[in-house]
Amino acid sequence: MYAQRPAPPSLKRSVSEESHSSYASQATTVSRSSSKLLFGEIPLTPATTVDGRSTRTSRSNSSICNLVQSTNPTFLRLWMNDACRENVLAHIEQEDLPNFRLTCLDFSNRAAPYLFEYMTVTFKPSAFTKPARMEALSRIGRHVKTFTFYMPHGPETSLPPIIDPMTGEERQFLYEPQVQVAPGKEKQPKYGSVEMSDLLVKQYPPLFHAATNVPAFVNAFAEFTNLMHLKISCPGFDHAPRHHRSVVDYALISLRIAIERAPLFSLHTLSLLPIHPGGLLYLHPMHGFGSTSSSAKRWSQIRRLSICMETIPYSSGLARTRHQSLEHLRILHAYLRTLSKGLTRLFFRWKGERGPSPLSLDREPCMLPIEEDCMHPSMRGQVRGPRPLKFPRLRYMELENAIMDSAQIADFINRHRRSLVEFNFEDVKLRQGNWDEALEPLTYIAGNDRWKRTQEEVMDVPIVLSPINMEPRVMGPLSDQHQYDAPRSPRHGHTLSRWLKKSPETKRSAKESFWAGGEHMKRFLRGSIFPSWK
């Protein structure tokens, strides 16, 4: 007898069964990895993406991206059009993008660059060491275009002296960052010696050890392959101890080393808003800890620089006190000199009291060398101040909250007359001279004094009354475009712009058309600040 062989199982599944299996598999994957999603991203399997692009067939896409494939064909044609799709994604609110990405896989891939374009990290002990966070960063790091490193000064960033528990004496600590261990060599203690490492582990907080973990910084910034704008914010310096290194300084050292070693070939904008004076020392590519001969190569890419620096009042007393108080100005001068060759836009603002112009420190009285009575006659006249700064590519410049002489402004304009397009001196006080003398080089550049007849007065006051104690704001000419990433303070001032492009008759007719009509002035005042004015 022959038993009847059973029919082979069907290899073709129904559409409902296939979609249900696919949905169940996708739901299982999402549920298992949902605990690792720290930035709102959706995990993608190797079967679904290769280098961020979908590799499934159209039949598989119909089950995963059911909304895109099965709805109105008109919407499908709109979504598959690159220009229309990019326009739609650009108008979606930032808070709605996470929910939008949960709709389907295609929506997730398309919206990811818009959701993760801006990223801010407040530095904590586990900021760059938590495995789940680093795994998520490896998936979304390529989308980040603007990265903000935020680390405020506070009680947790101040470091106490290192005390020897046996003798009670203070121990000196010479820091040398460890980037990587050379192959074939034994791993050296992180802080130089076993004894010093043991003291620092016991006496310093975990935030310090995270700030000195240079390999963690390097691994994190290696994921930002398309980074274009780096922002560093270290507020709270007013309450930090002076002349003492803090955790913020060690973090800046690790940050600088990571930027120099990461493949950040698209980086072109740097914003330090705000930064303490000593911070520029640790960000300097040649004078900082762990610098190499190729450290300045990465920073030569910077084209736009914005700096908001805390002001430290300097003293004109003893030579030793004067040297200590002016050290931050020398650091600032050296830092600007390092980046000066590639800069096209420069914004600088003193936070707090007015400070000297960082663009002309070579002519500041406080920076000139003092010939002491005890100095040998052969040495007198050989001690020189800082060399003048030259920005060969600078086109846009803005300086705020500074004090300088009119001769310094005239010299800066004359030195950069071939490249400078627009300049703005906001809330700048003149020690000597006046603004006519400061802008006198414009007469030689244009061949006439037309700029004196086309200047505008700009005031930001709530009521059009007589302002008191106003400081001038002077803006240079030649362009209608002026954009900075740095915040603009609501100042009042004296503006000079576009004097080579518009004639005085055009400017006068525009003013007359606005202010000449009395009825227009009545409507303006009635609709703004005087509702009952008649």
C-alpha positions, 0 to 999 in steps of 0.5 A: 500500500502506498500512503498518500503524500501530503501536499507541500505547503504553499510558499505564497502568503496572502497579503493580509498575512504578509502585512500582519507579519511585517507589522508584528516584526516591526513592532517587536523591533521598535519595542525592544529598542525603544529604551535606547532612543534618547534623541527621538530617532527610529532604529533602522535594520540593515535590511531596510537601509544602506547608508541611509537609503532604502533598499527594499523592493516596492512590494516590501515598501507597500507593507512598511510605508503603507500610507505613502504607497496606498493613499491618494496618487496625487499625494504620492506624486507630490511626496516623491517630488524632491522640491515639493517634499523639501518644501513641506518638511521645511514648514513642519514645526520642530515639535511636530517632527518626532510624531511625523517620523513615527508615521512610516519608515519613509517619513522617518528617513526624510524628516531626520535631517530636519529634526537633528539639524540643531543639537545642544548638549549640556555636558554631564559625566555621562554626556559622551560615555553612555553606550546607549547615547553613543549608539544613538549618536552614531545613527543621527550624527551625520544630520547635525549641522549646528552643535552647541556645547553648553557648560556653565560655570558653577559650584560643581565646576570649581576644583579645590586644591589637591591635598596630600592626606599624609602630610596635609600639603598642597600638591601641584598637578601638571596636566597632560591629556592622553589621546590614545595609547600607542600600540605595543606600549603599556597603558600609562596612568591617566594623570601622570603617576599612580599616586596622583591618579589616586588622589584625583579620583578620591578628591575630584568630582566625576565631572572632572574625570569626564572632562579629561576623557579625551578619547570619549570626546574624539569618538563623539565628534567623529560622528558629526561628519557634516557639522558646519557651525560649532557653538561653545557657551560657558556662562556664569564666569562672574561667580567663578574663582579667578586665576584658577583652572576649573572643570570647564577649562579641562573640557575645552582642552578635550573639545579642541583636541576632538575637533582637530582630530575629527573629520569635520571638513565642512566646519566654517563657523565658530561662535563663543557666546559667551566665553571667559578670557582664559577659555581662549588659551585652551582653545588656541590650536598652537598654545593649548595642551595637547597641540601638534604641528597640524592643530591649526589646519582644522581651525584655518577652515573658520570663515565666520567668528563670533565672540562674546567675552567677559570683561576683566578690568585691568589695572595701571598700578604695579608692573606685576599686577598690570602684567596679570590683568593684561594677560587675557588681552594678550591671549585674545590678540594671539587667538585672533591672529591665528584665525585672521587669515581665513575670516570673512565675518567677525563679531566681537562684544564685551560682556559687562564693562567696556573693553579695548578694541581687540582689533587694534590692541597694538595701539592700546595704551595699556598694551604698550611696553613700559620702560622701567628705571631699572632697565638697562639702557641697551634694552630700552626701545627693543621691547615692543607691543603686539604686532598689528592684526591684518584680516586679508579676507574680512568683509563684514565686521561688528564691534560692540561695547568697546572704548577706543580712539578715532585714530584706531578706527581710521587705521583699521578702515584704511588697512582693510579698505580693499576687502571690507564691505560693511562695518558696524561700531555699536555702543563704541565710546571714543576716548580721543577724537570724534567720528568725523576723524574716525571715518575720514578714510572714507573720503579718500576711498570714495574720492568725496565726502558724500558719506557725511551727507548720507548718514542716518541716525538710528535710535531704539527708544520707546517714545520719540523724545530727546534721548540722554547719554546716547553712545554712537553707533557707526556702520560702514558702507557698501552693502545691504546684507548684514547677518550675524549669528550672534545676538544683537542687543537693542542699542541706539546709535549713529548709522552710516551705510550704503553711501556708495550705492544711493545718492543723497537725493534718493535718501532725502526723497524717501525721508520726505515721503515718510515724514512730510505728511502730517496725516501720516504722522497722526495715523502712526502715533494714533495706532502705536503708542498714543491711541487717544492722541488727536 
